[in-house]
Amino acid sequence: MKVSARNQLKGKVKSIQDGMVNSEVVIELAPGVEITSIITKSSAESLGIKAGKEVYAVIKASNVMIGVDH
C-alpha cells in the first residue's frame, strides 16, 4: 500500500462496533495506546475489518492542534 499521507499508524483492530450506517473501529497501536476511527459500514465490510486484523490508521489533516496543561 502506498499513499501520500505521511501519518500512517500501524496497529491491530481491538474492536469494531457496527451501527446502521457507520462502524466505530478501535485500533490498538501499542499496549494501552488506541485510536478510534469512524468509517462507513460498507467500507468496514469491503476491507474485511474484524478484531485482530492488522490495519493502518492513515491521518491526513491540514491542521493539527496542540494543547498543554497549565
KOLVEXKE-127029 format. One record per residue (C-alpha): residue number from 1; residue in three letters; x, y, z. Coordinates in nm, 2 decimals, m for minus. Example, Ala and Ser with C-alpha at 12.3 -4.5 7.8 and 13.67 -1.06 7.14 Angstrom:
+-----+--------+--------+--------+--------+
| num | residu |     px |     py |     pz |
+-----+--------+--------+--------+--------+
|   1 |    Ala |   1.23 |  m0.45 |   0.78 |
|   2 |    Ser |   1.37 |  m0.11 |   0.71 |
+-----+--------+--------+--------+--------+
This chain:
+-----+--------+--------+--------+--------+
| num | residu |     px |     py |     pz |
+-----+--------+--------+--------+--------+
|   1 |    Met |   0.00 |   0.00 |   0.00 |
|   2 |    Lys |   0.13 |   0.34 |  m0.10 |
|   3 |    Val |  m0.04 |   0.66 |   0.00 |
|   4 |    Ser |   0.08 |   1.02 |   0.01 |
|   5 |    Ala |  m0.02 |   1.08 |   0.37 |
|   6 |    Arg |   0.28 |   1.07 |   0.60 |
|   7 |    Asn |   0.10 |   0.99 |   0.92 |
|   8 |    Gln |   0.04 |   0.62 |   0.90 |
|   9 |    Leu |   0.00 |   0.43 |   1.22 |
|  10 |    Lys |   0.01 |   0.05 |   1.21 |
|  11 |    Gly |  m0.19 |  m0.14 |   1.46 |
|  12 |    Lys |  m0.44 |  m0.42 |   1.52 |
|  13 |    Val |  m0.82 |  m0.39 |   1.54 |
|  14 |    Lys |  m0.91 |  m0.42 |   1.90 |
|  15 |    Ser |  m1.29 |  m0.39 |   1.85 |
|  16 |    Ile |  m1.55 |  m0.29 |   1.59 |
|  17 |    Gln |  m1.90 |  m0.17 |   1.67 |
|  18 |    Asp |  m2.13 |  m0.16 |   1.37 |
|  19 |    Gly |  m2.42 |   0.09 |   1.35 |
|  20 |    Met |  m2.68 |   0.13 |   1.09 |
|  21 |    Val |  m2.46 |   0.34 |   0.86 |
|  22 |    Asn |  m2.12 |   0.37 |   1.03 |
|  23 |    Ser |  m1.88 |   0.15 |   1.21 |
|  24 |    Glu |  m1.66 |   0.25 |   1.51 |
|  25 |    Val |  m1.32 |   0.09 |   1.48 |
|  26 |    Val |  m1.08 |   0.09 |   1.78 |
|  27 |    Ile |  m0.72 |   0.02 |   1.67 |
|  28 |    Glu |  m0.45 |  m0.07 |   1.93 |
|  29 |    Leu |  m0.12 |   0.09 |   1.82 |
|  30 |    Ala |   0.08 |  m0.03 |   2.12 |
|  31 |    Pro |  m0.03 |  m0.18 |   2.46 |
|  32 |    Gly |  m0.26 |   0.08 |   2.61 |
|  33 |    Val |  m0.24 |   0.31 |   2.31 |
|  34 |    Glu |  m0.55 |   0.33 |   2.10 |
|  35 |    Ile |  m0.70 |   0.54 |   1.82 |
|  36 |    Thr |  m1.06 |   0.53 |   1.71 |
|  37 |    Ser |  m1.19 |   0.58 |   1.36 |
|  38 |    Ile |  m1.55 |   0.61 |   1.23 |
|  39 |    Ile |  m1.59 |   0.47 |   0.88 |
|  40 |    Thr |  m1.89 |   0.37 |   0.68 |
|  41 |    Lys |  m2.02 |   0.02 |   0.75 |
|  42 |    Ser |  m1.99 |  m0.07 |   0.38 |
|  43 |    Ser |  m1.62 |   0.03 |   0.39 |
|  44 |    Ala |  m1.56 |  m0.18 |   0.70 |
|  45 |    Glu |  m1.72 |  m0.48 |   0.53 |
|  46 |    Ser |  m1.53 |  m0.44 |   0.20 |
|  47 |    Leu |  m1.20 |  m0.41 |   0.39 |
|  48 |    Gly |  m1.28 |  m0.72 |   0.59 |
|  49 |    Ile |  m1.23 |  m0.53 |   0.92 |
|  50 |    Lys |  m1.25 |  m0.76 |   1.22 |
|  51 |    Ala |  m1.09 |  m0.79 |   1.56 |
|  52 |    Gly |  m0.73 |  m0.89 |   1.54 |
|  53 |    Lys |  m0.67 |  m0.78 |   1.18 |
|  54 |    Glu |  m0.36 |  m0.57 |   1.12 |
|  55 |    Val |  m0.45 |  m0.23 |   0.97 |
|  56 |    Tyr |  m0.32 |   0.12 |   0.92 |
|  57 |    Ala |  m0.47 |   0.44 |   1.06 |
|  58 |    Val |  m0.39 |   0.69 |   0.79 |
|  59 |    Ile |  m0.42 |   1.05 |   0.90 |
|  60 |    Lys |  m0.44 |   1.34 |   0.65 |
|  61 |    Ala |  m0.52 |   1.68 |   0.80 |
|  62 |    Ser |  m0.44 |   2.03 |   0.70 |
|  63 |    Asn |  m0.43 |   2.14 |   1.07 |
|  64 |    Val |  m0.32 |   1.97 |   1.38 |
|  65 |    Met |  m0.39 |   2.15 |   1.71 |
|  66 |    Ile |  m0.17 |   2.12 |   2.02 |
|  67 |    Gly |  m0.29 |   2.17 |   2.37 |
|  68 |    Val |  m0.10 |   2.19 |   2.70 |
|  69 |    Asp |  m0.19 |   2.17 |   3.07 |
|  70 |    His |  m0.12 |   2.48 |   3.28 |
+-----+--------+--------+--------+--------+
